[in-house]
Amino acid sequence: MGLDIRTRSLLMELQYNFPMTRRPFLEIANRLGENEDWALNETNRLISSGVIRRIGALVNYRSRGFVSALVGINVPIELIDAVARAVNSDAQVSHNFVREHPRYNVWFVTKARNKEELVTKVTNTLSRFGIKDFIVLSAIRTYKIDVKFDLVRGVSRTRPAILPLEVPSVESTGLPMEFFRRLRSIRAEAEPFNELAGLARTSVEDLGRLLIDLMRRGVIRDFYATLDSDKIGFRENAMVVFKATPAICEKAALIEETTHVVLREVTLGEWAYNCYFMIHGITRDVLEEAIGSIMRNLDIGNYEVLYSTRNLLPEMSKRLELTNA
């Protein structure tokens, strides 16, 4: 989808600088030298066309008492679709991709109340296909997770930030679950925060401070417009895996281009790497250049790059909304 410079500028503001104020689209319009009606109309057009998936914030899975793991599977090519359907039938699966790797070609992320429950459900699903060659990599520490796209540079980019190690439960906030459900996706209208403020029993002005505090404590993820990568031309993404100390893995999260930076441990199987990040771009050349720079910065020479070649869970964005609140 072609995006002119005005629309690109709007999308950058919606991703990186969304104001949690009474009239956020007026504030964005003023920054861009536009009027509020244009900002609202263009945002709604982008939502209708699917360029913008939602504007809001998701709940951190740890705040809901879940553990998470990345699963890599050695799947015969002729079984990939059938295995994908079985894996995706688990509502807690949020990502599922075919990736370039000499052994493990299907990778998905799932969640459960504990490691034992997670391993059992994965094992039971794969045993239906006679698959025994797989690895379960549990998350020890999630440093960064949100994905934003720099429409100027053509690569993923987020501000350096580290999610807290200890995350309060949703229940401990005293806020109703309906508040968190509505927070996932606000409407593009002149005053979109009025309903949320009512649910939180606070003013719109205080709501902004509340949301910032919830993000700081790690209860919710960043508040921004989530974009459809394909529709904005970001058709390449890769998972980079390497062995590192927790300090180096955390350093990777402080590099702007990385997303989904997680320190993992092997719960089942054998795997040489404990740190991984995702990176997204408009071409592989862009990714190769960025990855090379990142790994030199981290002083890591031994790593693998697993390019994604097929999304086995196209409804991923809707699934994420449903499984995060």
C-alpha positions in Angstrom: 0.0 0.0 0.0 1.5 3.4 -1.0 1.8 5.9 1.8 2.4 9.5 1.1 4.6 11.7 3.4 1.7 13.1 5.3 0.4 9.6 6.1 3.8 8.3 7.0 4.3 11.2 9.4 0.9 10.5 11.0 1.8 6.8 11.4 5.1 7.7 13.0 3.4 9.9 15.6 0.7 7.3 16.3 3.4 4.7 16.9 6.1 6.7 18.8 4.4 9.7 20.4 0.8 8.9 21.1 -0.4 11.5 23.7 -2.6 10.2 26.5 -4.5 13.4 26.8 -8.1 14.5 26.4 -7.8 15.2 22.7 -4.8 13.3 21.5 -5.6 13.6 17.8 -5.7 17.4 18.1 -2.3 17.3 19.7 -0.9 15.1 16.9 -2.5 17.3 14.2 -0.9 20.4 15.7 2.6 18.7 15.7 2.1 17.9 12.0 0.7 21.2 10.9 -2.6 19.6 10.1 -6.1 19.9 11.6 -7.9 17.5 13.9 -10.5 16.4 11.4 -7.8 15.3 9.0 -5.9 13.4 11.7 -9.1 11.6 12.7 -10.4 10.9 9.2 -7.0 9.6 8.1 -6.5 7.5 11.2 -10.0 5.9 10.7 -9.2 5.3 7.0 -6.0 3.5 8.0 -7.9 1.4 10.5 -10.6 0.5 8.0 -7.9 -0.5 5.4 -6.1 -2.7 7.9 -2.9 -0.6 8.0 -3.6 0.2 11.7 -4.6 -3.0 13.6 -5.4 -1.2 16.8 -4.4 1.7 19.0 -4.0 0.7 22.6 -2.0 -1.4 25.1 -2.0 -5.1 25.9 -1.6 -6.7 29.4 1.8 -8.2 30.1 1.2 -12.0 30.2 3.1 -12.2 33.5 0.5 -10.0 35.1 -2.0 -12.6 34.3 0.0 -15.4 36.0 1.2 -17.1 32.9 4.6 -18.5 31.9 5.7 -18.4 28.2 7.9 -20.6 26.0 9.2 -20.6 22.5 8.9 -24.0 20.8 11.0 -25.1 17.8 9.9 -28.2 15.9 11.3 -30.4 13.2 8.2 -30.9 11.0 8.1 -32.9 7.8 7.2 -30.4 5.0 4.0 -32.4 4.1 2.8 -32.1 7.7 3.4 -28.4 8.3 -0.2 -27.3 7.6 -1.8 -30.0 9.7 0.6 -29.4 12.6 0.0 -25.7 12.4 -3.8 -26.2 12.6 -3.3 -28.4 15.7 -0.9 -26.0 17.4 -3.1 -23.0 16.6 -6.1 -24.6 18.2 -4.5 -23.7 21.5 -5.8 -20.2 22.3 -2.6 -19.3 24.1 -0.5 -19.7 20.9 0.4 -16.1 19.8 3.0 -16.6 17.1 3.6 -19.4 14.7 6.1 -19.2 11.8 8.0 -21.3 9.3 11.7 -20.2 9.7 14.9 -21.0 7.9 16.8 -23.5 10.0 18.5 -26.8 9.1 16.7 -28.7 11.8 13.8 -26.8 13.4 11.6 -25.3 10.7 8.4 -24.4 12.7 8.5 -22.0 15.7 5.7 -20.9 17.9 5.1 -19.2 21.2 2.6 -20.4 23.7 1.7 -19.8 27.4 0.4 -21.8 30.3 -0.1 -21.5 34.1 3.2 -23.3 34.7 6.0 -25.1 32.8 4.7 -28.6 33.4 1.3 -27.7 31.9 3.0 -26.1 29.0 5.3 -29.0 28.2 2.4 -31.5 28.6 0.1 -29.7 26.1 2.9 -29.2 23.6 4.0 -32.9 23.8 0.4 -34.1 23.6 -0.2 -32.0 20.4 3.0 -33.1 18.6 2.6 -36.8 19.6 -0.5 -36.9 17.4 1.8 -36.6 14.4 4.6 -38.8 15.8 6.9 -35.8 16.2 9.5 -36.3 18.8 12.2 -33.8 17.7 11.4 -30.5 19.3 12.7 -28.0 21.9 10.9 -26.0 24.5 12.7 -22.8 25.5 11.1 -21.1 28.6 11.3 -17.4 29.1 13.5 -16.5 32.1 13.4 -12.8 31.5 11.6 -10.7 28.9 13.4 -7.5 28.3 11.5 -6.0 25.5 8.5 -7.1 23.4 6.6 -4.4 21.5 7.1 -3.9 17.8 7.2 -0.5 16.0 8.3 0.3 12.5 10.5 3.2 11.4 8.9 4.2 8.1 11.9 6.4 7.3 14.7 3.9 7.8 12.8 0.8 6.8 13.6 -1.2 10.0 12.0 -1.9 13.3 12.8 0.6 16.0 11.7 1.1 19.6 13.1 3.4 22.3 15.6 1.7 24.6 13.7 0.4 27.6 13.7 -2.7 29.9 10.6 -4.4 31.3 10.8 -4.8 35.1 11.7 -8.3 36.4 8.9 -8.4 39.0 5.5 -7.6 37.5 2.4 -6.9 39.7 -0.8 -9.0 39.0 -3.7 -7.4 37.2 -5.8 -8.0 40.2 -3.5 -6.1 42.5 -4.2 -2.9 40.5 -7.7 -2.7 41.8 -8.9 -1.9 38.2 -11.8 -3.9 36.6 -11.0 -6.4 33.9 -13.3 -4.4 31.6 -10.8 -1.5 31.9 -8.0 -3.7 30.5 -10.2 -5.2 27.8 -11.2 -1.7 26.5 -7.6 -0.5 26.8 -6.6 -3.0 24.0 -8.1 -0.8 21.4 -9.5 2.7 21.6 -11.6 4.4 19.0 -10.2 7.1 16.8 -12.5 10.0 17.9 -12.0 13.4 19.4 -12.0 12.3 23.1 -11.2 8.6 23.1 -10.2 8.2 26.7 -13.5 9.3 28.4 -14.8 5.7 28.7 -11.5 4.4 30.1 -11.4 7.2 32.6 -14.9 6.3 33.8 -14.0 2.6 34.2 -10.9 3.7 36.2 -13.0 6.1 38.2 -10.6 9.0 37.5 -10.3 12.0 35.3 -8.9 11.9 31.8 -5.9 13.9 33.0 -5.2 11.5 35.8 -5.8 8.5 33.5 -2.7 9.5 31.5 -0.6 9.4 34.6 -2.2 6.0 35.6 -1.4 4.5 32.2 2.2 5.7 32.4 2.5 4.1 35.9 1.0 0.8 34.7 3.6 0.8 31.8 6.4 1.6 34.2 5.4 -1.2 36.5 5.1 -3.6 33.6 1.4 -4.4 34.0 0.7 -3.2 30.5 2.8 -2.8 27.4 3.5 0.4 25.6 0.5 2.4 24.3 0.7 3.0 20.6 -0.7 2.2 17.1 0.1 -1.3 16.0 0.6 -1.6 12.3 0.2 -4.4 9.8 3.8 -5.1 8.7 2.9 -6.4 5.2 0.7 -3.4 4.4 3.4 -0.9 5.2 6.1 -2.9 3.2 7.9 -4.6 6.1 7.8 -8.1 4.6 11.0 -9.5 6.1 11.7 -10.5 9.7 14.2 -12.7 11.4 14.9 -14.3 14.8 18.5 -13.9 15.9 19.8 -16.4 18.5 23.1 -16.5 20.4 24.6 -17.4 23.7 25.1 -14.5 26.1 25.2 -13.5 29.7 22.1 -11.8 31.1 23.9 -8.5 31.0 24.6 -8.9 27.3 21.1 -10.0 26.5 19.8 -7.0 28.4 22.1 -4.8 26.4 20.5 -6.2 23.2 17.2 -4.8 24.4 18.7 -1.4 24.7 19.5 -1.4 20.9 16.6 0.4 19.1 16.2 -2.0 16.2 15.6 -5.2 18.3 12.2 -6.4 19.3 11.0 -9.3 21.5 14.3 -9.6 23.4 14.1 -12.6 25.7 16.5 -14.6 27.9 15.5 -18.3 27.8 16.4 -21.6 29.3 16.1 -25.1 27.8 13.1 -26.8 29.4 13.0 -29.7 27.0 15.5 -30.9 24.3 18.9 -29.5 23.4 19.7 -26.0 22.2 22.9 -24.0 22.3 21.5 -20.5 22.6 19.8 -18.6 25.5 19.2 -15.1 24.1 17.1 -14.1 21.2 15.6 -11.1 19.5 13.4 -10.3 16.5 14.1 -7.7 13.9 11.9 -6.5 11.0 12.7 -4.7 7.8 11.6 -3.9 4.3 14.3 -6.1 2.7 16.8 -8.7 3.8 19.6 -6.3 2.8 18.4 -3.9 5.4 18.2 -6.6 8.0 21.6 -8.0 7.2 23.2 -4.6 7.7 21.3 -4.0 10.9 22.0 -7.4 12.4 25.7 -7.1 11.6 25.9 -3.8 13.3 24.0 -5.1 16.4 26.2 -8.2 16.8 29.3 -6.1 16.5 27.9 -3.8 19.2 27.3 -6.8 21.4 30.7 -8.3 20.5 29.0 -11.6 19.6 30.6 -13.5 16.7 28.7 -16.8 17.0 25.0 -16.4 16.2 22.3 -17.7 13.9 19.7 -15.8 11.9 16.4 -17.6 11.3 14.5 -15.7 8.6 10.7 -16.2 8.7 9.3 -17.5 5.4 5.7 -18.1 6.2 3.2 -16.9 8.9 1.3 -19.9 10.1 -1.0 -17.8 12.3 -2.2 -14.9 10.0 -4.8 -13.9 12.6 -2.0 -13.3 15.1 -3.0 -9.7 15.9 -6.5 -10.7 16.9 -5.2 -13.7 18.8 -2.9 -11.4 20.8 -5.7 -9.1 21.8 -7.9 -12.1 22.9 -5.1 -13.7 24.9 -3.8 -10.7 26.7 -6.8 -9.6 28.7 
